[in-house]
């Protein structure tokens, strides 16, 4: 598979939330049309809509995995690997921590979070 990481980042820069940017980039893998995927992931930007939750880019990757695998165990195993890689690279998977809301120290900008989640998603899909 040719990498679509840059495509995901471009979507983010064009107004998609982080979950939408990742998920909509991989609609072909998920087997779902872009408009439906965009609607499915509407509420998952900004760390579950409130910065308190998991980074939206990771949620987008998880949605793609679930639709692609159609198997809970396979999807969860791949998601765990993606989460671990993301945590190792960025020191957190929580939106407000990544954005430095309390510390005033940004760990990772949104575009880079999108790129990381897309990269790790591609690695998991390729490892099947």
C-alpha positions as a Python dict, from the first residue, in 0.01 Angstrom:
ca = {
    (1, 'X'): (0, 0, 0),
    (2, 'X'): (126, 344, -89),
    (3, 'X'): (144, 570, 215),
    (4, 'X'): (-144, 812, 265),
    (5, 'X'): (-1, 985, 573),
    (6, 'X'): (34, 1315, 387),
    (7, 'X'): (-326, 1286, 266),
    (8, 'X'): (-445, 1252, 626),
    (9, 'X'): (-252, 1563, 730),
    (10, 'X'): (-389, 1756, 432),
    (11, 'X'): (-743, 1667, 539),
    (12, 'X'): (-668, 1797, 887),
    (13, 'X'): (-537, 2121, 740),
    (14, 'X'): (-858, 2154, 533),
    (15, 'X'): (-1086, 2152, 837),
    (16, 'X'): (-1144, 1787, 916),
    (17, 'X'): (-1116, 1702, 1284),
    (18, 'X'): (-835, 1463, 1382),
    (19, 'X'): (-1056, 1153, 1383),
    (20, 'X'): (-1207, 1243, 1046),
    (21, 'X'): (-867, 1319, 893),
    (22, 'X'): (-739, 969, 969),
    (23, 'X'): (-1060, 772, 918),
    (24, 'X'): (-1163, 939, 592),
    (25, 'X'): (-819, 886, 444),
    (26, 'X'): (-862, 510, 476),
    (27, 'X'): (-1226, 470, 366),
    (28, 'X'): (-1113, 224, 100),
    (29, 'X'): (-962, -2, 366),
    (30, 'X'): (-1265, 39, 591),
    (31, 'X'): (-1508, -31, 308),
    (32, 'X'): (-1722, 276, 373),
    (33, 'X'): (-1792, 594, 179),
    (34, 'X'): (-1623, 918, 282),
    (35, 'X'): (-1942, 1107, 372),
    (36, 'X'): (-2061, 832, 606),
    (37, 'X'): (-1715, 803, 763),
    (38, 'X'): (-1701, 1178, 816),
    (39, 'X'): (-2037, 1167, 993),
    (40, 'X'): (-1943, 862, 1202),
    (41, 'X'): (-1635, 1046, 1333),
    (42, 'X'): (-1797, 1391, 1381),
    (43, 'X'): (-1796, 1374, 1762),
    (44, 'X'): (-1447, 1231, 1806),
    (45, 'X'): (-1228, 1532, 1733),
    (46, 'X'): (-1068, 1729, 2012),
    (47, 'X'): (-1021, 1427, 2238),
    (48, 'X'): (-1379, 1295, 2232),
    (49, 'X'): (-1517, 1644, 2183),
    (50, 'X'): (-1383, 1788, 2508),
    (51, 'X'): (-1003, 1740, 2512),
    (52, 'X'): (-1043, 1506, 2812),
    (53, 'X'): (-1031, 1184, 2611),
    (54, 'X'): (-812, 994, 2373),
    (55, 'X'): (-663, 1183, 2079),
    (56, 'X'): (-911, 1187, 1793),
    (57, 'X'): (-652, 1063, 1545),
    (58, 'X'): (-627, 739, 1742),
    (59, 'X'): (-1004, 705, 1748),
    (60, 'X'): (-1011, 747, 1370),
    (61, 'X'): (-753, 470, 1337),
    (62, 'X'): (-964, 250, 1564),
    (63, 'X'): (-1276, 305, 1355),
    (64, 'X'): (-1085, 200, 1043),
    (65, 'X'): (-952, -110, 1217),
    (66, 'X'): (-1297, -215, 1334),
    (67, 'X'): (-1453, -178, 991),
    (68, 'X'): (-1157, -340, 818),
    (69, 'X'): (-1114, -643, 1042),
    (70, 'X'): (-1480, -700, 1129),
    (71, 'X'): (-1336, -899, 1419),
    (72, 'X'): (-1322, -757, 1770),
    (73, 'X'): (-1011, -947, 1881),
    (74, 'X'): (-804, -858, 1571),
    (75, 'X'): (-912, -494, 1584),
    (76, 'X'): (-837, -461, 1955),
    (77, 'X'): (-495, -624, 1920),
    (78, 'X'): (-399, -389, 1638),
    (79, 'X'): (-537, -89, 1829),
    (80, 'X'): (-334, -178, 2136),
    (81, 'X'): (-17, -183, 1925),
    (82, 'X'): (-101, 154, 1770),
    (83, 'X'): (-173, 303, 2114),
    (84, 'X'): (157, 172, 2252),
    (85, 'X'): (357, 315, 1961),
    (86, 'X'): (175, 648, 1988),
    (87, 'X'): (233, 664, 2366),
    (88, 'X'): (603, 584, 2322),
    (89, 'X'): (654, 851, 2057),
    (90, 'X'): (442, 1125, 2216),
    (91, 'X'): (439, 1053, 2592),
    (92, 'X'): (58, 1053, 2600),
    (93, 'X'): (-255, 951, 2414),
    (94, 'X'): (-478, 1212, 2584),
    (95, 'X'): (-567, 1523, 2384),
    (96, 'X'): (-529, 1787, 2657),
    (97, 'X'): (-191, 1644, 2761),
    (98, 'X'): (-67, 1639, 2401),
    (99, 'X'): (-184, 2000, 2361),
    (100, 'X'): (-26, 2112, 2690),
    (101, 'X'): (-349, 2261, 2824),
    (102, 'X'): (-241, 2236, 3189),
    (103, 'X'): (138, 2241, 3148),
    (104, 'X'): (155, 2502, 2870),
    (105, 'X'): (400, 2265, 2696),
    (106, 'X'): (269, 2116, 2372),
    (107, 'X'): (393, 1759, 2336),
    (108, 'X'): (266, 1714, 1980),
    (109, 'X'): (70, 1939, 1741),
    (110, 'X'): (-251, 1799, 1591),
    (111, 'X'): (-107, 1757, 1241),
    (112, 'X'): (174, 1544, 1382),
    (113, 'X'): (-69, 1336, 1587),
    (114, 'X'): (-267, 1269, 1269),
    (115, 'X'): (52, 1172, 1087),
    (116, 'X'): (157, 939, 1369),
    (117, 'X'): (-179, 763, 1390),
    (118, 'X'): (-191, 723, 1012),
    (119, 'X'): (165, 587, 1004),
    (120, 'X'): (95, 334, 1277),
    (121, 'X'): (-237, 232, 1118),
    (122, 'X'): (-61, 165, 789),
    (123, 'X'): (199, -45, 968),
    (124, 'X'): (-69, -258, 1132),
    (125, 'X'): (-262, -307, 809),
    (126, 'X'): (63, -404, 632),
    (127, 'X'): (148, -655, 908),
    (128, 'X'): (-164, -864, 846),
}
